[in-house]
């Protein structure tokens, strides 16, 4: 009898895990629906240029590609659902009214993250058309409530704001090369790497060195940031937003820490970014943030929408961890 072998980092989901996953998925979607988030179900495959349009380009290296035998065009298997929901918002709902969508579906990636599966069940929610910080607050509160409904609490949210770094890069008139080098140094939290960037002025090097050290409890980091960073209206505005979001997180029963040097998806995100962990563990429950301008390539006017959202990155891993509680 032939022994069937699945591709590397692709697994079957068997009883009783499959049933528990469905219970968790339902708890999440029910929570989203209760708050007015409408369910959408984009296709597993799309034309590649649509999947990678705009902010979706960051996903290209993680996208499986194939030729459509009917049209001869290149197709992609989605590695993430958020760009698809942005396309739906832009093409089917062209007015400026705020829209709320939620989703649950499989995604497939060419690379496995730290030994995880390449075939994941992703569940998330997206809010379009709300540019104010109240949109970010709505999203983090929704995520905390949904996690609680799925027994994935209490949470710790580690937050940042890419607007701080982008404002400093503009303030000091960094070239694109210098911006990339500083980004790499901040990711490593390396003051020595910052010192080796010859194009930085002393003032710029001092500001970015301070930025690399700005992580920890929210209130402490905000106090230090206001004292250490240059006086700049955009920086101050971003810190004000972080203060409002961190207060909302704690009011919702979760902990909040900040890391102003953590800049995931720098070309994708435009404001708040966050990762949610189950407290006292390293297990990532959800990721999210603001990505204004998404969908602009799908509109006739080229006008992008304000957008913020999150996803529970791996429903199976989430179910297995919560089942152990």
C-alpha positions as MATLAB code, in Angstrom:
seq = 'XXXXXXXXXXXXXXXXXXXXXXXXXXXXXXXXXXXXXXXXXXXXXXXXXXXXXXXXXXXXXXXXXXXXXXXXXXXXXXXXXXXXXXXXXXXXXXXXXXXXXXXXXXXXXXXXXXXXXXXXXXXXXXXXXXXXXXXXXXXXXXXXXXXXXXXXXXXXXXXXXXXXXXXXXXXXXXXXXXXXXXXXXXXXXXXXXXXXXXXXXXXXXXXXXXXXXXXXXXXXXXXXXXXXXXXXXXXXXXXXXXXXXXXXXXXXXXXXXXXXXXXXXXXXXXXXXXXXXXXXXXXXXXXXXXXXXXXXXXXXXXXXXXXXXXXXXXXXXXXXXXXXX';
ca = [
       0.000    0.000    0.000;
       1.364    3.373   -1.000;
       2.194    5.719    1.856;
       1.019    9.215    0.987;
       3.318   11.972    2.140;
       2.242   15.605    2.395;
       4.557   18.470    1.379;
       6.942   19.794    4.019;
       5.220   21.951    6.664;
       1.727   21.048    5.426;
      -0.419   18.903    7.726;
      -3.837   17.301    8.000;
      -6.031   18.483   10.860;
      -7.676   15.513   12.539;
     -10.309   14.999   15.240;
     -10.696   16.377   17.835;
      -8.480   19.351   16.827;
     -10.554   20.076   13.714;
     -13.737   20.327   15.775;
     -12.075   22.594   18.330;
     -10.762   24.810   15.542;
     -14.266   25.212   14.177;
     -15.597   26.119   17.632;
     -12.876   28.749   17.988;
     -13.488   30.109   14.489;
     -17.187   30.438   15.237;
     -16.529   32.245   18.516;
     -14.297   34.758   16.716;
     -16.670   35.385   13.805;
     -19.663   35.704   16.147;
     -17.800   38.373   18.111;
     -16.959   40.287   14.937;
     -20.544   40.051   13.680;
     -21.891   41.357   16.969;
     -19.935   44.567   16.361;
     -21.131   45.063   12.793;
     -18.303   43.374   10.885;
     -19.714   41.693    7.779;
     -18.330   38.341    6.668;
     -16.602   38.084    3.272;
     -15.067   35.069    1.584;
     -12.475   35.931   -1.099;
     -11.211   33.173   -3.447;
      -8.141   31.093   -2.670;
      -6.505   32.118   -5.974;
      -6.480   35.406   -7.888;
      -4.608   36.960  -10.755;
      -1.133   37.557   -9.412;
      -1.087   41.269  -10.197;
      -4.255   41.755   -8.131;
      -2.815   39.858   -5.149;
       0.376   41.894   -5.258;
      -1.076   45.292   -6.137;
      -0.099   48.148   -3.842;
       0.836   47.073   -0.350;
       0.451   43.417   -1.329;
       3.854   43.549   -3.068;
       5.535   42.805    0.274;
       3.997   39.327    0.071;
       5.478   38.330   -3.290;
       8.279   36.166   -1.899;
       5.701   34.171    0.086;
       3.259   33.594   -2.790;
       2.857   30.343   -4.720;
       2.472   31.113   -8.441;
       0.851   29.072  -11.236;
      -0.405   29.477  -14.803;
      -4.153   29.485  -15.403;
      -4.767   26.861  -18.159;
      -7.931   28.738  -19.235;
      -6.493   32.212  -19.727;
      -2.749   31.631  -19.751;
      -2.401   34.341  -17.102;
      -0.305   34.081  -13.959;
      -2.273   33.305  -10.805;
      -1.253   33.419   -7.167;
      -2.406   31.440   -4.154;
      -3.107   33.941   -1.399;
      -0.520   34.106    1.410;
      -2.662   36.656    3.282;
      -6.323   37.689    3.087;
      -6.063   41.376    4.030;
      -5.119   42.608    0.507;
      -8.122   40.728   -0.888;
     -10.470   42.413    1.565;
      -8.979   45.769    0.567;
      -9.772   44.929   -3.075;
     -13.355   44.059   -2.126;
     -13.765   47.345   -0.262;
     -12.337   49.379   -3.153;
     -14.167   47.684   -6.031;
     -17.605   46.867   -4.609;
     -18.055   49.756   -2.160;
     -16.663   52.892   -3.854;
     -18.229   55.444   -1.492;
     -16.358   56.984    1.446;
     -18.530   55.472    4.190;
     -16.735   53.422    6.851;
     -16.898   49.669    6.152;
     -16.275   46.749    8.460;
     -15.413   43.282    7.184;
     -14.333   40.005    8.760;
     -13.095   36.769    7.231;
     -11.835   33.256    7.891;
      -9.981   31.151    5.367;
      -6.889   29.193    4.481;
      -3.726   30.873    3.287;
      -0.710   29.161    1.770;
       2.861   30.419    2.020;
       6.077   29.362    0.343;
       8.028   29.712    3.584;
       7.327   28.330    7.046;
       7.885   30.666    9.984;
      10.019   29.033   12.687;
       8.840   25.554   11.783;
       5.147   26.442   11.680;
       2.810   25.204    8.978;
       2.794   26.805    5.540;
      -0.970   26.169    5.282;
      -2.689   28.336    7.879;
      -6.260   29.189    8.806;
      -6.385   32.969    9.127;
      -9.230   34.804   10.875;
      -9.396   38.574   11.021;
     -11.235   41.873   10.810;
     -10.606   45.069    8.839;
     -11.996   48.597    9.266;
     -11.920   50.926    6.244;
     -12.622   54.643    6.062;
     -11.822   55.581    9.663;
      -8.664   57.692    9.745;
      -8.903   58.818   13.371;
      -7.225   57.017   16.263;
     -10.674   55.875   17.371;
     -10.471   53.363   14.491;
      -7.280   51.872   15.946;
      -8.887   51.769   19.386;
     -11.938   49.983   17.974;
      -9.714   47.384   16.327;
      -7.571   46.591   19.380;
     -10.632   46.397   21.621;
     -12.356   44.085   19.130;
      -9.298   41.846   19.003;
      -9.112   41.647   22.810;
     -12.814   40.810   23.099;
     -12.599   38.165   20.356;
      -9.522   36.588   21.958;
     -11.378   36.428   25.247;
     -14.310   34.692   23.518;
     -11.832   32.134   22.150;
     -10.304   31.587   25.612;
      -7.059   33.261   24.498;
      -6.668   35.693   27.365;
      -5.298   37.552   29.227;
      -3.241   39.244   26.535;
      -0.138   41.405   26.304;
      -0.092   43.778   23.318;
       3.310   44.979   22.205;
       2.693   48.144   20.165;
       4.696   50.493   17.998;
       4.060   53.276   15.517;
       5.940   53.415   12.211;
       4.978   57.086   11.915;
       7.594   57.969   14.531;
      10.437   56.508   12.473;
       9.096   57.880    9.184;
       8.749   61.361   10.691;
      12.307   61.264   12.009;
      13.638   60.049    8.658;
      11.896   62.989    6.960;
      12.955   65.431    9.697;
      16.630   64.545    9.160;
      16.218   64.268    5.359;
      17.588   60.717    5.161;
      18.235   59.163    1.758;
      16.484   55.902    0.935;
      19.765   54.026    1.506;
      20.319   55.654    4.899;
      16.697   54.942    5.845;
      17.188   51.238    5.096;
      20.434   51.111    7.070;
      18.840   52.801   10.075;
      15.870   50.440    9.861;
      18.233   47.442    9.966;
      20.165   48.895   12.903;
      16.963   49.542   14.843;
      15.734   46.001   14.182;
      18.928   44.777   15.853;
      18.725   47.541   18.474;
      22.365   48.171   17.664;
      23.883   51.534   18.596;
      27.178   50.387   17.087;
      25.485   49.821   13.716;
      23.995   53.310   13.930;
      27.443   54.709   14.671;
      28.763   53.168   11.438;
      26.251   55.018    9.226;
      28.474   57.885    8.091;
      25.715   59.935    6.455;
      23.911   60.531    9.771;
      24.394   63.850   11.505;
      25.230   63.774   15.203;
      21.704   64.942   16.010;
      20.133   62.251   13.847;
      22.361   59.522   15.298;
      21.447   60.637   18.813;
      17.708   60.553   18.010;
      17.810   57.083   16.443;
      19.995   55.743   19.252;
      17.347   56.961   21.679;
      14.638   55.344   19.536;
      16.404   51.981   19.763;
      16.147   52.109   23.569;
      12.474   53.088   23.716;
      10.791   49.844   24.663;
       9.044   48.617   27.801;
       5.919   49.577   29.793;
       3.758   52.034   27.852;
       3.694   54.937   30.318;
       7.443   54.831   30.921;
       8.292   54.658   27.221;
       5.992   57.555   26.347;
       7.537   59.756   29.037;
      11.063   58.953   27.855;
      10.125   59.412   24.185;
       8.687   62.886   24.727;
      11.892   63.908   26.492;
      14.399   62.231   24.150;
      13.032   62.708   20.626;
      13.166   65.955   18.606;
      10.234   68.320   18.852;
       8.250   67.437   15.759;
       4.493   67.715   15.255;
       4.193   64.334   13.508;
       6.213   62.558   16.183;
       4.144   64.181   18.931;
       0.936   63.179   17.152;
       2.075   59.562   16.877;
       2.961   59.478   20.578;
      -0.457   60.935   21.425;
      -2.079   58.145   19.403;
      -0.026   55.507   21.213;
      -1.043   56.978   24.550;
      -4.728   56.780   23.609;
      -4.399   53.224   22.295;
      -2.408   51.977   25.296;
      -5.008   53.422   27.680;
      -7.784   51.675   25.722;
      -5.896   48.374   25.800;
      -5.500   48.501   29.569;
      -9.141   49.551   30.005;
     -10.113   46.429   28.018;
      -8.283   44.198   30.494;
      -5.012   43.572   28.632;
      -1.451   44.696   29.265;
       0.368   47.068   26.917;
       4.049   47.522   26.199;
       5.654   49.713   23.549;
       8.629   49.245   21.246;
       9.240   52.292   19.053;
      12.087   50.609   17.173;
       9.976   47.632   16.072;
       9.034   48.441   12.461;
       7.382   45.407   10.812;
       6.253   45.968    7.240;
       7.704   49.476    7.072;
       6.571   49.889    3.456;
       3.144   48.449    4.274;
       2.109   49.949    7.592;
       1.509   53.665    8.083;
       0.753   54.046   11.790;
       0.008   51.783   14.750;
       1.440   48.257   14.635;
       0.911   45.595   17.277;
       1.514   41.975   18.174;
      -0.690   40.254   20.756;
       0.734   37.534   22.993;
      -0.880   35.418   25.659;
       0.512   36.834   28.881;
       3.624   35.131   30.262;
       4.159   33.182   27.023;
       5.867   33.747   23.683;
       2.818   32.560   21.736;
       1.698   35.098   19.117;
      -2.089   35.313   19.086;
      -2.657   38.108   16.562;
      -0.925   40.798   14.520;
      -2.308   44.034   13.193;
      -1.980   47.710   12.536;
      -2.834   50.639   10.302;
      -2.178   50.546    6.558;
      -3.738   53.707    5.095;
      -3.723   54.055    1.319;
      -4.445   50.401    0.680;
      -6.663   49.698   -2.289;
      -5.787   52.883   -4.185;
      -4.685   50.873   -7.241;
      -8.139   49.288   -7.441;
     -10.006   52.601   -7.673;
     -10.563   54.735  -10.765;
      -9.573   57.873   -8.876;
      -6.428   56.365   -7.352;
      -7.688   57.459   -3.953;
      -6.662   55.146   -1.124;
      -8.721   54.421    1.951;
      -7.817   54.736    5.595;
      -7.521   51.168    6.878;
      -6.714   49.356   10.089;
      -7.178   45.746   11.137;
      -5.713   42.530   12.487;
      -5.678   38.786   12.025;
      -5.377   35.770   14.263;
      -2.415   34.386   12.387;
      -2.862   30.623   12.871;
      -6.160   29.244   14.125;
      -4.754   25.753   14.683;
      -1.889   26.978   16.874;
      -4.310   29.234   18.749;
      -6.692   26.323   19.374;
      -3.914   24.041   20.601;
      -2.631   26.637   23.079;
      -6.058   27.559   24.419;
      -6.974   23.876   24.786;
      -4.060   23.500   27.208;
      -5.450   26.162   29.582;
];
